[in-house]
Amino acid sequence: MSISNETLQAMIRDYQGLELSDEELELVRPELENYFSELKKLEDLDLSNVFSGRLMDLVE
């Protein structure tokens, strides 16, 4: 997933982040791309046969 510099700048502005130049954004972009790639893997993970730990009644 590729994100334009304009979109990155808007996201940074929305969260009151530091202003970054286009060159600085290019340094950050590989890490963001990696993050989104890993996030996509988690979204695609099939957990339909996994019992939820939230349903367990633990005695403390």
N, C-alpha and C positions, 0 to 999 in steps of 0.2 A: 504494500500500500504506500503510494507516494503522496506526500503532503507538500503543497506549494508553500513557498516562503511567505506569501500573503496570509495563508491560513495559520501558519505557525506564529506569525506576528500577531494575528488577531487573538489566538489562544493565549499568548503571553500577556497581551493587553488585558484580556478578560479576567485573568487571574492575578493582575497587578504584578507581573514579573518584570525582570530587567529588560531593557531594550537591547536587542542583539542585532548586529549587522548581518548582512547576507552571508558574509564569510564565516561568521560565528555560527550561524544557523547550519551551514554546510558541515561544520565540525560536530554539531549535535545530531544531525540527521541520521547517521548510521545507527546511533543508539536508539533513537525513536523508532526507526524501521525495524530493528531487532525486537524491541519491546512489543510493537504491534504484531509482528510475526508470531511471537510466543503467545500473545493474547489470543490470536486467531486459533492456535493449536488448542488452547484451553476451551475456547468456545465450541470447537468441533469435537471435544472429548465426549464419548458416549458413557455416561454414568448411570444409565437406566437400570443396570443390574447391580448397582452398588447400594448397600443399605446405608441410610443416613444416620450418622452418629448423633444427630440432634433428636432422634426418636428414642434413643436409649435412655432408660431411667437409671442414672448412676446414683449409688448410695455413697454419701460423703462421710 
